[in-house]
Amino acid sequence: MTVARTVCKAVIPAAGKGTRFLPATKAQPKEMLPIIDTPTIQYVVEEAMDAGLDDILIITSREKRAVEDHFDRDDDLLDQLARNGSVQRLATLKRLDGLNALHYIRQKEPRGLGHAIGYARNHVAGEPFAVLLGDSIVRGPRPCIGQLAEVFARVGGTVIGLERVPAEHVTRYGIVAVEPIDDRLFRVTGLVEKPSLAEAPSDLAIGARYVLTPDIFEQIDHTAPGKGGEIQLTDALQRLLDAGQPIFGYHFEGKRHDIGSKLDFLKTTVEFALQRDDLGGEFRRFLKDLAL
């Protein structure tokens, strides 16, 4: 299949149950948990927008109606903010109006990330597409997914965002075996989902960002359930590699914040608060006093 080298569409899987955050996620999607005053998934959507990807498909489930409601336009609220002179809040909400198209589809049952990505087949319509996991925020000098799209334009094959992780964390992630091309770009030679430390081929973890070609869908169709009884995207990518399709890894610039655990969620909230002009100074003083 001949695939264009320009990435125009983004897919954001956000159908997970979020059981580690119960009871907070009993009626609220984990992707809607706020980092201070902004839902996690809004940071992800804004990253896609900053990279020029304004045609976005969010994969949800029947418990995730709050995600759709959040991104819906509320003219009454906008008018109220305008009347009250709440310029910054108004600008924050109106920025989302810059989206060309925001679509939703429900994953009917929780069968894993690979299975969720399969729902994007008709939407991407044979084009390459970006994938940004809805519970991971990446902050850096440039949008992370934009970095991967630039690499894809050069190499023309699947690109996986990579980050280095401490040895004790390799069991949490998909880990890749690689051959270096330059300081940040690698050719991927193998992928393992959540390996033991002894099995891990490197310290390079898949960092919640991908640019995929439509070839991935055939591999997802033939991928058996793996770790956790789910259809893993990592396993489908390994099938793609075994079929002779090149996969590249890019060690992106920026720091990934994973809100998948309570401790990481707390760390992210603290870091973001310290970086805020309106909160950072006073919050830093509070933390110093608390530590005494």
N, C-alpha and C positions, 0 to 999 in steps of 0.2 A: 504494500500500500504506500502510495506517495502522500506524504503528510506536509502541510504547510509549516513553515518555521516561525510563524507569528502566533503568539498565544493571546487569545482575546477573551476566553471564558474561564471562570473560576468555579470550583466546586468546594463547598464547605460542609463536611460531614458533621452533623450535630444531633445524632439520634441516640447516643449512649444513655444509659439509665442513670448514671451519676450516683450509684448506690453508696459510694464512699462518703458522700456528703449528706446522707440522710440524718436527720429528718428535713434539712433545709431543701432538699431536692424532691421531696414527696410530691409537691405541686408546682415546683419551679425548676426549669431546666438548669443543669449545672453551668451551661454556657451563658446563662443570664445572671450568674452570680457576679456582683459588681466588684471591680477593683476600684475602690473608693466610691466613685459616682458613675462609673461607666461599665456596662455589662461586658464580660470577657469577649463575647462574640462580636461586639461592635469594634473592638480593637482589630479583630481579624478581618472584618469587612472593610475597615478603613485601610488596612494594609493592602488589600486587593485593589481598592480604589486608587491609592497612592501609586500603585504600579501600573495604572491605566487599565485595569480589568474591571469594567463596570457592568458586565453581564454575569451575574452570580446566581448559582443554584445552591440553595441550602437544603441539605438532606436532613429531615426531621423525623419525628415519630408522633404518635397521637398525643403524647404527653407534652409536646413542645409548642403548643399554640402561642405561648407567651413570646416566642422568638418572632413569629409573624406579626403579632400585635406591636412589638417594640419597633419594628422597622416600617410599620404603616404610618402614613401621614396623618397628623392630628391638627387640622386647621384651627380648631378652637384653642388649643394650647399655644400654637404659634401666634395667634392674634393676641392672646393674653400676655405672652412674653413681650410682644411688640409694644403693647399698651403700657406695660410696667417698666419699659426701658431695660429689660434684661438682655442686653446686646450679646454678651458672650454665650449665654445659654441658648438664645435664639440661633446664633450662628452655628453652634454645635449641632442642633437638631436639623437645621436647614441644609447642612453639608451632605446629609444622607440623601437629599433630593437630587444630588448629582449623579446618582446611580442611573445608568441607562435602563437596566432591567434587573429585577430581583425576583427569583422564582423559588418555589418550594415543591418538594416531593417527599412523601412519607415512606420511610423504610418500614415495611409491614411487620417484620419481626427482627429482633436483635441477633443477627447472625455474623457480626464482625465488620471490620472496616472494609475488607475486600468486597463483601456482599453489598455494603452501603454504596461504595463507588460504582458498582454495577448499575445502580439506578440512574446514573448520569448518562448512560449510553445514548439515549435519544436526544437529550439536550445538547450534548457536545457535537453530535451530528458529523462524526468523522474527523473532527478537528483535534489538534493537541489542546490540552487543558491543564490548568493549574489546580492543585489540591492544597487546601490549607485546613488543618485540623482545628475544629471550633473551640477546643479547650487549651490551646497553646498560643501564647503571644510572643512575637519576636520583635525586639526593639534594636535598632541599629542605625548607622548613618544612611542606609538606603533600605527601601522595603525588601525584605528577604525574598518574597516570591518574585519580585522584579529582578533580583540578582539571578535567580534560577532561570527566568524567562530569557534573560540576556545570554546565558550559557547555552540554553536550548537553541537559540537562534544561530549560534556558532556550530554546535555539534550535531544538531538535528535528531538527537535520540533522547530517550527518557533521562531526566535529571532528578536526582534525589538530594534534598538539602541534608547536610551532614554537620554534626557537632561532636567535639571530643568530650567524653564523659569519664569521670573517675572509675577506676577498676571496679569498685564496689557497687557501681550503678549499672553495669552492663546487662545485668539480668532484667532490667526494667524495659529495655528497648530492643528494637531491631538493630542488629550490628552487621556491618559490611566488611567483607574482605576486598582489598583494593590494590591497584597498581597506580602509583602517582604519575600524573601528566605534568602538573606544575605545582606550585605551593598550595593552591586551593582546589584544583581540579584533579579528579581521580577517575580511573576506569574501574567500575565495580566488577569483581570476579565471583562474588558470592554474597548471599544474605542469610542471616539466621535470626529468627524471631526469639527474643528473650533467652539467649543462651546462658549456660552456666559460665562462670569465669574461665574455667578450663577450656570450654568450647569456643569462646569468643575469639574471632579472627583478628580483631583490632580494638581500638578504643573509639572508633568512629561510629556514632549512633545516627540512625535516621531521625532527623530533626523536625518532623511534623509538617514538612513542606515538600511538594513534588511538582514536577511538570511531566505529565504522562501523555503518551500517544494512544490513539484508539485501539492499538493492538492489545492493550491490557485487558479489554473486555473478554476476548476469547479465552485468555488465560484464567480470568476470574471464573468463567463458566466451567472450567475443568479443574478448578482448585478444590481439593477436599478440605473439610474442616481440619484445622491444625490446633495450635495451642489454645486452650480454653474451649475447645469444641467449636471455634469460630472460623469463618473463612478469612484468612489473614491476607492483607495486601502484600505483606512481605513474601509470603509463599507464592502468590501470583507473579510477583516481580522475579522471583527465582525461576519460575517456569518460563517467563519471557526471556531471561538470560539463557536458559537451557535450550530455548528455541533458536538461539543465535542472534537475538536482538541486543544491540549494545545498550548498556546502562552506565550513566555517568553519575558521579557524586561530586557535590560542590560544598566545600567547607565555608558556609556563608559567614558574612560579617554581621555581627550583632549577637545579642544574648536572647536565648529562648527562655520563656517563663511558662512552665507547665503547671496548670492548676489542677492536675489530676489527683493530687493528694492535699490533705488539709495543711500540712506543714509548708508545702510549696506555695499554696494559696496565700498563707500568711506572709511568707517571705516576699512574695510578689507585691502584696498590698503595702508592706513596709517600704520596699524599694521605690515603688511608684510614688508613695506619699512623700518620701524624702526628696524626690526630684521635682515636686510641684512648687511653683513660686508662691502659691497662696497657702501652702501647708508646711513646706519643708522646714523652714526655720523653727517654727514653734514646735513642730512634731519632733525635730531633732533634740530640742531642749528637753522635751518630755521624756524621750527615751534615755537621755543622759541622767535625768533625775531618777528615773525608774531603776536604772542600773546601779545607783549608789546604795 
